[in-house]
Amino acid sequence: MKIMHISPNRYHPCLWGLIKKQSSVHSVFYFTLSFSQGTTPKLAATYKKDKITYIEIKLGKTCDYSFDIGLQRLFNPLLKKYRPDLIHVHLFSGVNVIPILNAASSLGVKKILILHDHSLLCLKGVLHDGTKKCSIKALSDCNCGEVKKLAGERGMALSAYNQLRKEMIISIINMSDKVICCSYAQKRVLEGICGKSQKFVMLYYGIALPAIDKIIKKKDTYPVFGYLGSLHFLKGISVIEDALKRLRNHKYEILMGLRCNLDNPAEKRYLEKIVKYNVIKVLQNIRNREIYRDFFSRIDYLIIPSLWEETGPMTLFESFFCKVPVIISNQASMKEKIRGNKGSRVFKNAKELSDIMRKVIKGYICKTSRDVFKFKDIDKYTQEIELLYRDVIDRPSKTLKLKIGYLCNSRCIFCVTGDNHPKKFIDLPTLKGTLQKYRNTYEQVIITGGEPSFRKDFFLLIEFAYRLGYKITLETNARMFSNKNLCRQLEYFNLNIVTHIESFKPRTHDLTTMVLGSFNETIRGIKNIRKYCTSITIKIMLTRLNYKHLLYTVKFISNMDIDTVHFVFLTPWGSSYSYFEAIMPHYYEVRHFLTDALIWLAANSKLPVIIEGFPFCVVEPKFRDFLFEKPVKDKSRMFGIYPGKSAVHTYHIYKERLKQKKKFSQCGRCVFDKICEGVYKRYAEKRGSGEFIPIVKKLKIAQ
Ligand code: SF4
């Protein structure tokens, strides 16, 4: 598996442990983000070390999800270059995830989001406005200084800005295949604001500390409390300070393992202040490897006084790993993790903390050596993540087929919708609404018509679908792309182009499209769009006009730097039905020419092939694997929609196709009876059943 991790917190202990584990079995690409104000996103370095490919990216910090085109343009080629199966985005405050998800979605890459803090919902990432916790029920409740400031910068009313934030969050969730919460409390808040979703999962962090090979006996006769963390005010170190002021004339110690930066004057000042308390001992920047020896082996209780709803915290699990009970502030996300541990305690304020500490000092509360310390190691965590990845990767994507109206600049004789009927496009707001409505269920969209590129608002439509996170396939005659300027505008949408060429002879193609010069335009269009799209599939619609020179058409097409050749036996609908006798060949007529073309392709080109509209019995055995129509497990995987002003026509593509097809009495004897769809009823009505000879197993003749 190719996994791409993206994180601004390079050495988060759980993430780092996970990456190291994964790198021994998977290809791991680690995108590390570092922020500096005003920087436009740029690639700083790429290197490989210990089986991990590091890609360092510098970017300007953002705290809302406004679209950053620079980030999109940076990530798009990188995703194309490394082609991961899955990206795992580690959401910490400041990561502008939308352009990353957009680029990945448009390439069909699966996406996992893990919420290391609350930045999905909260601009500060902590659900705390600086004075109190924010227990918001809806984003419309947000009114802290940060939200007001950003609304002001955008010139928006607070309510409109909060509504926009909500839309962006829904878009992020829609684009993600799974969203991992690090506590049940966090998941409840997310569900409360965004509604329940199968995508939300809860996984506690795993611990990646070295095994404790030697139990060190604590020598002190008095209790030692520990604190491990930074000096950020939300970590609540001031609560400990307040508590110890209430504990005069007691024999105890507080060992503080601080992650601090002495170049920061405020942190330096604070450190100088707390070391004046003679009960406090400070250890700075303890290395993870020595955390048991230097810290946990020396304390009786770890105090976690956080003022915010911690998502981990890692220190709690590390403490349990070292068999040290905790004294935690009254945060739901922490309380759920100490269930069953008798030695641990919860406090609401400094007074309650000092009361608990006093009881410990006086021996009223004792640690029990047989206590329950629940934590998981990094191996277990890696396995859980692996299962999640598998689930996401193995789940087939769902596709929405969106008809944008039937107006077209060609008049193909095989067109299933008939000749430009009705002669108008669906308006853009209706199409946008449809795309938005279905995004939570469908990851891919096939935009079809009529001719989508013939719309005046074509780019607006494509951009809208892209920004919603669809992987876009465009069914087009490619004629409009003969204009290079139009193609350039499509560069970052990673379109998958499906077009058609009916013959290597310009005249035959033009006769089929009923537009003189269309062949040359389509050929130019394909060449122009090549460097701006992800893939090109060329369909050959088999008619009486072209099937006899299929081999030459295939030779011509295979020289065109395309990705797939797709042979289509016509669907007798629209113009195909109106001109049935004139254009529809028999299967038996096509078979021989199709076989020659397929043999040539197999021998001379590596191009993948699709054969559509053929039952098994009219295709040579060795090419039956290429048949398009096969039974599918999830019959609603492809959903068609033709939105209109007054009525919306929707249909399940697979089920609808089956309704239009039929089998014959002889099919019961055929080995493919169970998986074959048969042929279109309209074809059978006109041509009968004589061409379809059941394939029966050869009898073994006894020697
Ligand atoms: S089931 Fe019928 S239509 Fe299908 S391959 Fe067999 S004979 Fe042909």
Residues whose N, C-alpha, C, O or C-beta is under 5 A from the ligand:
A	BS01	SF4	P615 F616 C617 C667 C670 F672 D673 C676 G678 F692 I693 P694 I695
